[in-house]
Amino acid sequence: KPRFEIRNTDTTELVLKVYGEKVEMQNTVEGGKSSPLAGVAAVGKVRFSGPGVEGTCDQLTILSGTGEVMLKGNVHVKTRRGKTVNEMTTEKMIYQISGSGMATTPVSVSNR
């Protein structure tokens, strides 16, 4: 299956691994500079995982070089912090990823 990985540029540690039926890449310009991450998307039966998070959706798109990730369609996310496990299901969600993985608190969730 097509896939892409996001790694911390300082440590090369894996931040997010994404699989889908296809991977699309668009050249996106932010503030006059091209961002290597923005515009990368996995489409169709998407699975993703990273430190403390795993999930599925229909489409995952990197929105910016700052780590905003949009998950769309049949979104199911499971986060772990220690022994605590949280599960979220929605149709659309925006997450913020950092060098240590995805933030456990979503930036925007359509159902709370």
C-alpha positions as CSV (number, residue, x, y, z in Angstrom):
1,K,0.0,0.0,0.0
2,P,1.2,3.6,-0.6
3,R,2.4,5.3,2.5
4,F,4.3,8.3,3.8
5,E,6.0,9.0,7.1
6,I,6.5,12.3,9.0
7,R,9.7,12.4,11.1
8,N,11.1,14.9,13.5
9,T,13.7,16.9,11.6
10,D,16.0,17.2,14.6
11,T,16.0,13.5,15.8
12,T,14.6,11.7,12.7
13,E,12.2,10.0,15.2
14,L,8.9,8.8,13.7
15,V,6.0,11.2,14.3
16,L,3.3,9.8,12.1
17,K,3.1,6.8,9.6
18,V,0.2,7.0,7.1
19,Y,-1.1,4.3,4.7
20,G,-3.9,4.7,2.1
21,E,-5.1,3.4,-1.2
22,K,-3.2,6.3,-2.8
23,V,-1.0,9.2,-1.8
24,E,-1.4,12.6,-3.5
25,M,1.1,15.5,-3.3
26,Q,0.5,19.1,-4.2
27,N,3.0,21.9,-4.3
28,T,1.7,24.3,-1.6
29,V,3.2,27.8,-0.9
30,E,2.9,29.3,2.6
31,G,3.8,32.9,3.1
32,G,5.9,33.0,0.0
33,K,7.8,29.8,1.0
34,S,7.1,26.2,-0.2
35,S,6.3,23.8,2.6
36,P,7.5,20.2,2.0
37,L,4.7,18.8,4.1
38,A,1.7,20.8,3.2
39,G,-0.5,19.3,0.4
40,V,0.4,15.7,1.1
41,A,-2.7,13.5,1.4
42,A,-3.6,9.9,1.8
43,V,-6.9,8.9,0.3
44,G,-9.0,5.8,0.7
45,K,-9.0,3.3,3.6
46,V,-6.5,5.5,5.4
47,R,-4.7,4.0,8.5
48,F,-2.3,6.1,10.6
49,S,-0.2,5.6,13.7
50,G,2.3,7.5,15.8
51,P,3.5,7.8,19.4
52,G,0.3,7.5,21.5
53,V,-2.2,7.6,18.6
54,E,-3.7,5.3,15.9
55,G,-6.7,5.5,13.8
56,T,-8.5,5.3,10.5
57,C,-10.4,7.7,8.1
58,D,-11.2,8.1,4.5
59,Q,-8.8,11.0,3.8
60,L,-5.8,12.5,5.8
61,T,-4.3,15.7,4.5
62,I,-1.3,17.7,5.9
63,L,-2.6,21.3,5.9
64,S,0.6,23.1,6.8
65,G,4.3,22.8,7.6
66,T,3.3,23.6,11.2
67,G,1.7,20.2,11.7
68,E,-2.0,20.7,11.1
69,V,-3.6,17.4,9.9
70,M,-7.1,17.2,8.6
71,L,-8.9,13.9,9.0
72,K,-12.1,13.4,7.0
73,G,-14.8,10.8,6.6
74,N,-15.5,8.0,9.1
75,V,-12.8,9.3,11.4
76,H,-11.9,6.9,14.3
77,V,-9.0,8.0,16.5
78,K,-7.6,6.2,19.6
79,T,-5.1,8.0,21.8
80,R,-3.1,6.6,24.7
81,R,-1.3,8.4,27.5
82,G,0.0,6.0,30.1
83,K,-2.9,3.6,31.0
84,T,-5.6,6.1,29.8
85,V,-7.1,5.3,26.4
86,N,-9.5,7.8,24.6
87,E,-11.5,7.0,21.5
88,M,-13.1,9.6,19.2
89,T,-15.4,9.1,16.2
90,T,-16.4,11.9,13.9
91,E,-16.7,12.9,10.3
92,K,-14.1,15.7,10.3
93,M,-11.3,16.7,12.7
94,I,-8.1,18.8,12.6
95,Y,-5.2,17.6,14.7
96,Q,-1.9,19.3,15.6
97,I,1.2,17.1,15.4
98,S,4.5,18.0,17.1
99,G,7.9,16.5,17.2
100,S,6.8,14.1,19.9
101,G,3.6,13.0,18.0
102,M,0.0,14.0,17.7
103,A,-1.5,16.2,20.4
104,T,-4.0,14.4,22.4
105,T,-6.3,17.4,22.4
106,P,-7.7,18.1,18.9
107,V,-7.7,21.6,17.6
108,S,-11.2,21.3,16.2
109,V,-13.7,18.4,16.5
110,S,-17.2,18.4,14.9
111,N,-18.7,16.5,17.8
112,R,-17.7,16.8,21.4
